[in-house]
Amino acid sequence: MDLKKLVKEQGLSGFPIGLGGCRISDFHFDSCEYNVVVFDGKLEPEKIIKSGDEFVVIHHASLSEKISKKLLQYDKLQIIDDESWDLRMFLSKINEKRSSLFTDFAKNCLIESVFCCQKTKEAIQSSDVFAPCWQKCASYYLADAISSLNHQRSSPSHMLDFLRKLGKNLINEHISVATQTIGIERATPILLERMLKSTIGFSDLIEKNNHSQIIQKKHDFFVKNSMLSDCYFYLGYINKEIFIKIKDTLNREPDLIHILKIAFDVEADNNLLLQQAELVQKSCNEILETVSRA
């Protein structure tokens, strides 16, 4: 893909620009999108466009960014345009502190996971219909944390495969807690088709940015290649990301649970939900303790 031409066509010239995501790695799939990061300091939402048969996600960013999650997404960007060399210097600073950024992001994920576990318990007590959604989020945050502590950026399409290949240690032994409470063993083509339709509906309802076309393409790739567990993990992760965006306004949209029950493939048994929340919270606390001793 001619990214320089695309940048010009989209009127993005004049700013430092880089290519990120899994397209700059050795493990990307044909279904993976191109993530173009424009350092124009704008607070605009990401824009998704189609170029030929490929999808391009245009992200707006700032060279003064401080949040570890975002900085890690900029790590090792392939530079498309940087006449001022500001982006090169920015990436150099990120590289210098990348280890501490991974640790900081992991700690944040563990704290978020514990928060979601607590929200699960409170929701069960108050008969809040979103209890199982909070539990799923807690499990995905745990997976994010483990991935980060192994110096891997969050990548919903590839994370499960990466977690499978990790060696054994005190942190990685908690991978099974994440995968079991997420429920990847439940994946079947029929279930994934139902989850896909609801995930697309959820994305269109909340994001309104054509992300659903990428979701469809990823699902088709996973199923075609018999990667059912990876597809289940991917769809759930996408729903987690969207759910977290609206977590503070859930009380205004109780009807969302009808679509999320299928999109998240939620567990209806409150006793099992409570057990899962306890398991995830225990793992988070043990990992935090391990990291604090390092």
C-alpha positions as CSV (number, residue, x, y, z in Angstrom):
1,M,0.0,0.0,0.0
2,D,1.2,3.5,-0.9
3,L,0.8,5.2,2.5
4,K,2.5,8.4,1.4
5,K,-0.2,8.7,-1.4
6,L,-3.0,7.9,1.1
7,V,-1.7,10.6,3.6
8,K,-1.8,13.2,0.8
9,E,-5.3,12.1,-0.4
10,Q,-6.6,12.4,3.2
11,G,-5.1,15.9,3.7
12,L,-2.8,14.8,6.5
13,S,0.5,16.1,5.1
14,G,2.5,18.5,7.2
15,F,2.5,16.5,10.4
16,P,4.7,13.8,11.7
17,I,3.1,10.5,10.7
18,G,3.9,6.8,11.4
19,L,2.6,3.3,10.8
20,G,1.9,1.2,13.9
21,G,-0.1,-1.9,14.9
22,C,0.7,-5.4,13.8
23,R,1.4,-4.4,10.2
24,I,4.9,-3.4,11.3
25,S,5.5,-6.8,12.9
26,D,6.3,-10.3,11.5
27,F,3.1,-11.8,12.8
28,H,0.3,-9.8,11.1
29,F,-2.5,-11.5,9.2
30,D,-3.8,-10.6,5.8
31,S,-7.0,-9.5,7.6
32,C,-5.1,-6.9,9.8
33,E,-5.7,-3.3,9.2
34,Y,-3.1,-0.5,8.7
35,N,-2.9,1.8,11.7
36,V,-1.7,5.2,10.6
37,V,-0.9,7.6,13.5
38,V,-0.9,11.4,12.7
39,F,0.7,13.5,15.4
40,D,-1.4,16.6,14.9
41,G,-2.4,17.1,18.5
42,K,-6.1,16.8,17.6
43,L,-8.6,15.1,19.9
44,E,-10.6,13.7,17.0
45,P,-11.9,10.1,17.1
46,E,-10.2,7.5,14.9
47,K,-11.3,7.4,11.3
48,I,-11.6,4.1,9.3
49,I,-11.3,4.2,5.6
50,K,-11.0,1.5,2.9
51,S,-8.2,1.6,0.3
52,G,-8.7,-1.1,-2.2
53,D,-9.3,-4.3,-0.3
54,E,-7.5,-3.0,2.8
55,F,-8.8,-1.1,5.8
56,V,-6.8,1.9,7.2
57,V,-7.4,3.3,10.7
58,I,-6.3,6.9,11.1
59,H,-5.4,7.8,14.7
60,H,-4.8,11.4,15.9
61,A,-2.0,11.7,18.5
62,S,0.2,14.2,20.4
63,L,3.9,14.3,20.8
64,S,3.4,15.4,24.4
65,E,1.5,12.2,25.3
66,K,2.1,10.8,28.8
67,I,-0.3,7.8,29.1
68,S,1.7,4.5,29.0
69,K,-1.0,2.6,27.0
70,K,-0.9,5.1,24.2
71,L,2.9,5.5,24.3
72,L,3.3,1.7,23.9
73,Q,1.1,1.8,20.8
74,Y,3.6,4.3,19.3
75,D,6.6,2.2,20.2
76,K,8.7,1.3,17.1
77,L,6.4,3.1,14.7
78,Q,7.5,3.0,11.1
79,I,8.0,6.7,10.1
80,I,6.0,7.8,7.0
81,D,6.7,11.5,7.3
82,D,8.8,13.4,9.8
83,E,10.6,16.4,8.2
84,S,11.1,18.1,11.6
85,W,12.6,14.9,13.2
86,D,10.3,15.5,16.1
87,L,8.8,12.1,15.8
88,R,12.2,10.4,15.7
89,M,13.1,12.1,19.0
90,F,9.8,11.2,20.5
91,L,10.2,7.5,19.5
92,S,13.7,7.5,20.9
93,K,12.4,8.7,24.3
94,I,9.7,6.0,24.3
95,N,12.3,3.3,23.5
96,E,14.5,4.5,26.4
97,K,11.7,3.9,28.9
98,R,9.7,1.1,27.2
99,S,10.4,-1.4,30.0
100,S,8.9,0.9,32.6
101,L,6.0,1.7,30.3
102,F,5.1,-2.0,30.0
103,T,5.2,-2.3,33.7
104,D,3.2,0.8,34.3
105,F,0.5,-0.2,31.8
106,A,0.4,-3.7,33.3
107,K,-0.2,-2.3,36.8
108,N,-2.9,0.0,35.5
109,C,-4.6,-3.1,33.8
110,L,-4.4,-5.1,37.1
111,I,-6.0,-2.2,39.0
112,E,-8.7,-1.9,36.4
113,S,-9.3,-5.6,36.6
114,V,-9.7,-5.6,40.3
115,F,-12.1,-2.6,39.9
116,C,-14.2,-4.7,37.4
117,C,-14.2,-7.6,39.8
118,Q,-15.6,-5.4,42.5
119,K,-18.2,-4.0,40.0
120,T,-19.2,-7.6,39.2
121,K,-19.7,-8.4,42.9
122,E,-21.7,-5.2,43.5
123,A,-23.8,-5.8,40.4
124,I,-24.6,-9.4,41.5
125,Q,-25.8,-8.0,44.9
126,S,-27.9,-5.3,43.3
127,S,-29.2,-7.6,40.6
128,D,-27.6,-5.3,38.0
129,V,-27.9,-7.0,34.6
130,F,-24.4,-5.9,33.6
131,A,-22.6,-8.1,36.2
132,P,-21.3,-10.7,33.7
133,C,-20.1,-7.9,31.4
134,W,-17.9,-6.5,34.2
135,Q,-16.6,-10.0,34.8
136,K,-15.6,-10.4,31.1
137,C,-13.8,-7.0,31.3
138,A,-11.9,-8.1,34.4
139,S,-10.6,-11.2,32.6
140,Y,-9.5,-9.2,29.6
141,Y,-7.7,-6.7,31.7
142,L,-5.8,-9.6,33.4
143,A,-4.8,-10.9,29.9
144,D,-3.7,-7.4,29.0
145,A,-1.5,-7.2,32.1
146,I,0.2,-10.5,31.6
147,S,0.8,-9.7,27.9
148,S,2.4,-6.3,28.9
149,L,4.6,-7.8,31.6
150,N,6.0,-10.0,28.8
151,H,6.7,-6.8,26.8
152,Q,4.0,-7.4,24.2
153,R,1.6,-4.6,23.2
154,S,-2.1,-5.1,23.3
155,S,-3.2,-6.7,20.1
156,P,-6.6,-8.4,20.3
157,S,-6.1,-10.4,17.1
158,H,-2.8,-12.0,18.2
159,M,-2.8,-11.9,22.0
160,L,-4.3,-15.3,22.7
161,D,-1.7,-17.0,20.4
162,F,1.1,-15.1,22.1
163,L,-0.1,-16.0,25.6
164,R,-0.2,-19.7,24.5
165,K,3.5,-19.6,23.6
166,L,4.8,-18.0,26.9
167,G,7.1,-19.9,29.1
168,K,6.2,-20.7,32.7
169,N,6.9,-18.3,35.5
170,L,5.0,-16.8,38.5
171,I,3.2,-14.3,36.3
172,N,2.4,-16.5,33.3
173,E,0.8,-19.2,35.5
174,H,-2.2,-16.9,35.7
175,I,-2.9,-17.1,32.0
176,S,-5.2,-20.1,32.5
177,V,-7.3,-18.0,34.9
178,A,-7.8,-15.4,32.2
179,T,-8.6,-17.8,29.4
180,Q,-10.9,-20.0,31.5
181,T,-12.9,-17.0,32.8
182,I,-13.1,-15.5,29.3
183,G,-14.6,-18.8,28.1
184,I,-12.6,-19.5,24.9
185,E,-13.3,-23.2,25.1
186,R,-17.0,-22.4,24.3
187,A,-16.1,-21.3,20.7
188,T,-18.0,-22.9,17.9
189,P,-18.7,-21.6,14.4
190,I,-22.4,-21.1,15.2
191,L,-21.8,-19.3,18.5
192,L,-19.1,-17.1,16.8
193,E,-21.6,-16.1,14.1
194,R,-24.1,-15.0,16.7
195,M,-21.4,-13.2,18.7
196,L,-20.2,-11.5,15.5
197,K,-23.7,-10.1,14.6
198,S,-24.1,-8.7,18.1
199,T,-20.6,-7.3,18.2
200,I,-21.1,-5.5,14.9
201,G,-24.4,-4.2,16.2
202,F,-22.8,-2.9,19.4
203,S,-20.0,-1.3,17.4
204,D,-22.3,0.4,15.0
205,L,-24.5,1.6,17.8
206,I,-21.7,3.1,20.0
207,E,-18.7,3.7,17.7
208,K,-20.4,4.6,14.4
209,N,-17.2,4.5,12.5
210,N,-17.3,1.4,10.2
211,H,-15.2,-0.6,12.7
212,S,-17.8,-3.3,12.1
213,Q,-16.3,-4.0,8.6
214,I,-13.0,-4.8,10.1
215,I,-14.6,-7.0,12.8
216,Q,-16.4,-8.9,10.0
217,K,-13.1,-9.4,8.0
218,K,-11.3,-10.6,11.1
219,H,-14.0,-13.0,12.0
220,D,-14.1,-14.5,8.5
221,F,-10.3,-14.9,8.6
222,F,-10.3,-16.7,11.9
223,V,-13.1,-19.0,11.0
224,K,-11.7,-19.8,7.6
225,N,-8.4,-20.8,9.3
226,S,-10.1,-22.8,12.1
227,M,-8.9,-20.3,14.7
228,L,-12.1,-20.5,16.7
229,S,-10.7,-19.7,20.1
230,D,-8.7,-16.8,18.8
231,C,-11.9,-15.4,17.2
232,Y,-13.8,-15.8,20.4
233,F,-11.0,-14.0,22.3
234,Y,-10.9,-11.2,19.6
235,L,-14.7,-10.5,19.6
236,G,-14.8,-10.4,23.4
237,Y,-11.8,-8.1,23.5
238,I,-13.5,-5.7,21.1
239,N,-16.6,-5.7,23.1
240,K,-14.6,-5.0,26.3
241,E,-13.0,-1.9,24.6
242,I,-16.4,-0.5,23.5
243,F,-18.1,-1.4,26.9
244,I,-15.4,0.5,28.8
245,K,-16.0,3.6,26.7
246,I,-19.7,3.7,28.0
247,K,-19.2,2.3,31.5
248,D,-20.2,5.6,33.2
249,T,-23.5,5.8,31.3
250,L,-24.7,2.2,31.5
251,N,-27.6,3.2,33.8
252,R,-29.1,5.2,30.9
253,E,-29.0,2.3,28.5
254,P,-30.2,-0.9,30.3
255,D,-31.5,-2.3,27.0
256,L,-27.9,-2.7,25.8
257,I,-27.8,-5.9,27.8
258,H,-29.9,-7.7,25.2
259,I,-27.1,-7.2,22.6
260,L,-24.3,-7.7,25.1
261,K,-25.5,-11.0,26.4
262,I,-24.8,-12.5,22.9
263,A,-21.8,-10.3,22.0
264,F,-20.0,-11.1,25.3
265,D,-21.4,-14.7,25.5
266,V,-22.1,-14.0,29.1
267,E,-22.6,-16.4,32.0
268,A,-26.0,-16.4,33.6
269,D,-25.1,-18.3,36.8
270,N,-24.4,-15.7,39.5
271,N,-22.6,-18.2,41.7
272,L,-20.2,-19.0,38.9
273,L,-19.7,-15.3,38.1
274,L,-18.8,-14.7,41.7
275,Q,-16.3,-17.5,41.7
276,Q,-14.7,-16.1,38.5
277,A,-14.5,-12.6,39.9
278,E,-12.8,-14.0,43.0
279,L,-10.3,-16.0,40.9
280,V,-9.4,-13.1,38.7
281,Q,-9.0,-10.7,41.7
282,K,-6.8,-13.3,43.4
283,S,-4.6,-13.5,40.3
284,C,-4.4,-9.7,40.0
285,N,-3.3,-9.3,43.6
286,E,-0.7,-12.1,43.3
287,I,0.8,-10.6,40.2
288,L,0.9,-7.1,41.7
289,E,2.7,-8.6,44.7
290,T,5.2,-10.3,42.3
291,V,5.8,-7.1,40.3
292,S,6.3,-5.0,43.4
293,R,9.0,-7.4,44.6
294,A,10.9,-7.2,41.3
